[in-house]
Amino acid sequence: MANLLFSSEEHQQAANLTKTFIERYHASLADRPVFPNVDRDSIRTILEEPFPENGCSLEDLYEELETAIVPNSTHTAHSRFLPYVQPSPNAVSPYAEMVASVLNQNCNLWTLSPAANAVEQKVVRWFAGLFGFGDEAGGLITSGGSMANLIALTSARDHRLGESARTEGLQGRKSPLVLYTSEEVHSSIDKAVSVLGLGVNHLRRIPCDEHFRIRLDLLANAVIEDRETGLTPFCVVGSAGTVTTGAVDPIAELSAYCRSQNLWLHIDGAYGALTVLSDRFRESMSEIGHADSVSLDPHKFLFTSFEAGCVIVKDASILRQAFNFSPSYLAMEKDPDFIHFADYGPQLSRGFKALKVWWSLRRFGRKTYAEVIERMADLAAYMGKIADKRPEFELLAPVVFNCVCFRLPHLDDRGNEKVLKRLVENGTAFLGPASVKGRFGLRACFMNLRTGDEDVELIMDEIARLGRSIAEEPSELTPMPVP
Ligand SMILES: Cc1ncc(COP(=O)(O)O)c(C=O)c1O
């Protein structure tokens, strides 16, 4: 009989193969190039694989994992993988993912997932409590910060539109809605604005001060100007950790201003909000509790595996107004202990992502997170000190968080780009590009649980060496224009 299930021997075999894979992978990480030397033949074999008519053995699957997938994967857990705001995963997450998959709870109707429903409520409440949000606050676990931003801005838009949000949408509206953010904002806000039909021409990018924080005076001027021309300002997006330099906007002042102007304040805290777990960052991050909504990413500073984001709205009834569609086939009696998560976001079927968030917090606890977060900031400070001291480097922004933007001043933008490309290609380290005040630089973002001071030293030595070698190369001639 055709069967999609395993016998207990096959389960045992799968468990053994997985255990061997995990152990081997972790033991081999340090010897692998951070960025793989991609084997195009392997990739082509994957791309050209015909649709499988018959299944294969488990050994074959794990064999292919070792020969085709792992060697062609970017090793995000490698100690010198530092390009984006992307951590190596903590140790408990893979197990939580596996358990969640076995239980296969559908986290929409509570009857399909009672315990998972309670777990998700609990982690959202824990997060809300970190910022001092009250009992009316609510939210849900999302796929990440981008989805969290989209859900928050949907709430802000629909709240402003009122009842017509659902029936008329933006169609036929005479006075377009306008949002404000700083020029350093993450592109997920642009994406949300576009998806929501607000139009990126109605997203004002307010210039920043020398610390990459939004200028409140310029924000106020822009709002006045827009009102004078008949537009409807409705929302300000602040950042708790801008994607390039990690700057934190003046949240308390933004909140006071927004309240005085009847504007929704959303804080994109995908990058930095969870540093509230550390004493060092708590004070500035706890100001987030003044906002109307916040996005945060457990798959960043909680170091869960992908995917795990979270959105919290100060008044959860606004979130429900935006997303509550109750067809008769999903009708359900209210229960004081449970939430209907389908009313909190655009998804219906949803997995049990909250388990890895819950397990991460319970297994490691706040104190461990505080130490890890501070270690990340210390590593950045150490690299920043080297960049500041050694004449081969120039810091492009103060190091205030866990990221460092710098360049080699004796090379132009193209030369710096070349250094970054070679550093990644030769497999030493994976850093990212940064554009700081229009200048190209390299950016290291410390979110890796295996990184030590010796990695920082090795990276800086290698970058300096590449810089010297590129400086000695004959400069490329600009081709003459063909007459
Ligand atoms: C400031 C900021 N906002 C939003 C995002 C998007 O988050 P995600 O990748 O989880 O969708 C990021 C990602 O790095 C970010 O740094």
The ligand as a Tripos MOL2 file, in Angstrom:
@<TRIPOS>MOLECULE
LIG
   16    16     1     0     0
SMALL
NO_CHARGES

@<TRIPOS>ATOM
      1 C1         15.7390   47.7300   10.3170 C.3       1 LIG1
      2 C2         15.1720   46.5410    9.6290 C.ar      1 LIG1
      3 N1         13.8590   46.4910    9.3480 N.ar      1 LIG1
      4 C3         13.2950   45.4320    8.7250 C.ar      1 LIG1
      5 C4         14.0580   44.3660    8.3320 C.ar      1 LIG1
      6 C5         13.4060   43.2370    7.6160 C.3       1 LIG1
      7 O1         13.3080   42.1530    8.4580 O.3       1 LIG1
      8 P1         13.1170   40.6540    7.8830 P.3       1 LIG1
      9 O2         14.3500   40.3550    7.0950 O.co2     1 LIG1
     10 O3         12.9700   39.8560    9.1130 O.co2     1 LIG1
     11 O4         11.8930   40.6550    7.0410 O.co2     1 LIG1
     12 C6         15.4410   44.3700    8.5940 C.ar      1 LIG1
     13 C7         16.2930   43.2580    8.1720 C.2       1 LIG1
     14 O5         17.4730   43.2380    8.3490 O.2       1 LIG1
     15 C8         16.0050   45.4730    9.2680 C.ar      1 LIG1
     16 O6         17.3140   45.5350    9.5730 O.3       1 LIG1
@<TRIPOS>BOND
     1     1     2 1
     2     2     3 ar
     3     2    15 ar
     4     3     4 ar
     5     4     5 ar
     6     5     6 1
     7     5    12 ar
     8     6     7 1
     9     7     8 1
    10     8     9 2
    11     8    10 1
    12     8    11 1
    13    12    13 1
    14    12    15 ar
    15    13    14 2
    16    15    16 1
@<TRIPOS>SUBSTRUCTURE
     1 LIG1         1 GROUP 0 **** ****
